[in-house]
Amino acid sequence: MIRILKQIFHTGIVTEPLPPIVDPELMKIGAQLEEVIKKRFQGSLAIRQVDAGSCNACELEIHAVNNPIYNCERFGVHFTASPRFADMLLVTGPISQNMEIALRRTYTATPRPKLVVAVGDCGCTGGIFGKSYASLGGVDQVLPVDAYIPGCPPTPTALLQGILRAIGK
């Protein structure tokens, strides 16, 4: 063990620091988002993400919005585990028969004024699943939708633009 520690100290750090990634479009959207959130939500927008039957591609992009590159929290966007603290519902996937009641309960538990954003092609229109015995279609078949974010899956920048569009109304 001591031999390994000596080798580590002798070798030192061998990795290079990552260059800072600055996307001008992201910074522009972020500044607008931060400004609107400060005015309408006193600096913090709480979002509850609901998977209503998706393939999880949209969820991966939503998780990317939280990673150190996009870091949505610096703009005032926070994700919450409870709909009771949420200002916005971010719904992904076509609404499956099994998730309809849970989605309605989540919507009911969210305090007013509440915003609903349909994410991805499946959330907007039902996508490749459409309407069937197991799927009700897009989110607007169950809840009133304030904004749509198309894409399969939408990019993190598109997600931030869609959130800005929803809260800008």
N, C-alpha and C positions, 0 to 999 in steps of 0.2 A: 504494500500500500504506500509506504513512504517513497519507494522507488518511482511509482507512478506520479505522485505529487511533485517530486523533484523534476521529473520529465516535463510535467505541465508548466511549472514555473520557469524552467529553462527554455521551453519552446515559446511561450508567450502567446499572444493573440495572433492567429494566422488568417483571420477573415477580414475582409474589407467592409467598411460601412456602406450601406445602400445609399445611392444618390437620392436626394429628396425628389419626390414625384409631385410636380405642381401642374395641375390641369387647369388652364385658365377658364374653361367652361364650368368646371366644378366649383371653382372659387366664385364665379359670377352667380351661379345658382345658389350657392351657399350663402352669399351675402344677402341676396334677395330673401331667401328662406329665413335667415336670422332676423332680418328687419320685420317681416310680417309676423313671425312668431313673437317677437318682443311686443308688437302692437296688440295683437289679438289674444295671445295666450300668456302674457306676462313673462315671457322668456323661456317657456318650456312647453313643448308639444308632446303629450304622452300618446303613444300608439300601441294598440293591441293587435297583434298579427293573428289571423285565424286561417288555418288550413282547412278548407271545406271539401277536400278530396283531390288535391293536386298530385302531380308527379314529383314534387319537391324541387324542381328546377328554380321556380320563383323564390322559394325559401332560401336557396343557396345564394341568390343575388341579394335578397333582403339581409342575410347575414353578412354579405360583403359590404353593405352600406354601413355596418357597424365596425368593420375592420379598421386597422390603423391608417390605411390609405384614404378611405373615404371619410371615416370618422364623423358620422352624422351628429354625434353628441356635441361637437364644437359649434354646431349651428343651432342647438337647442332642441333637437329631436331625440326623444328617449322612448325606449320600448318598455312596456309594463306587462306584467303577468296577469293582471286583473282588469277586466273590462270596467270595473267600478271606478278606476282611476284614469281611464282612457278618454282622450278627446277625439280619437279617430280609430276606426277599424280598418285594417289593411287585410282584405280578404283575397285569398288565392285559390285557384282551382275551380272546376265546375262544382256546383252544389250537388253533392250526392244525397240520395234519399235519406241515408243515415245521419247526415250532418245538418239537415234542415232545421230540426228542432233545436239543436245546440246553437246554431247560428242565430236563430231568432231569440233565444234566451240571452246570448251574448249581446245582441243589439239592444234588447230590453234593459239589460243591466248597465249599459253604458249611459252615463248622465248626459243630459241635454246641455248645450247644443252638441250634437254628435255628427261626425262626418264618416262617410263610408267610401272607400276607394277599392275598386275592383282591379286586381293585379293580374297581368298576363292575358294571353288570348283566351285561356280557359275561363278566367274570371270575368272577362268582358263579354264573351259570346257563348261560352261552353266549349270553344276550341274544337279539337278533333273528336271530343266526346259528345258534344251537342246535347240534345235531349234524347233520353232513352229510358228504359225501365229502371235504370240505376242512377240516372243523372237528370237534374232539373234544368240544366243549362247554366247560363251566366248568373252572376250575383244579383242582377236586377230582376230576376225572376222571383227572388225572395225578399230582398231589401231595397229601399231607395238608395241609388248610388249617386254620389256627388262628383266623382271623377273616375276616369278610366285610364289605366296605364297599359297600353297594348305591348305585345312582344312575347316571344316564346324562347327564353324568358326575357323580360326587360332588363336593360343594363342598370347598374346602380345609379348612374347619372339620370337615366330616364325615370327611375323610381323617385329620386329627389325632385325632378321636374314635376312629376305627377302629384306629389305631396304639396308642392308649392301651388300648383293649379287648384288643388282641392281647398287649401286654406285661403287662397286669394279671392275666392268667391264671396 
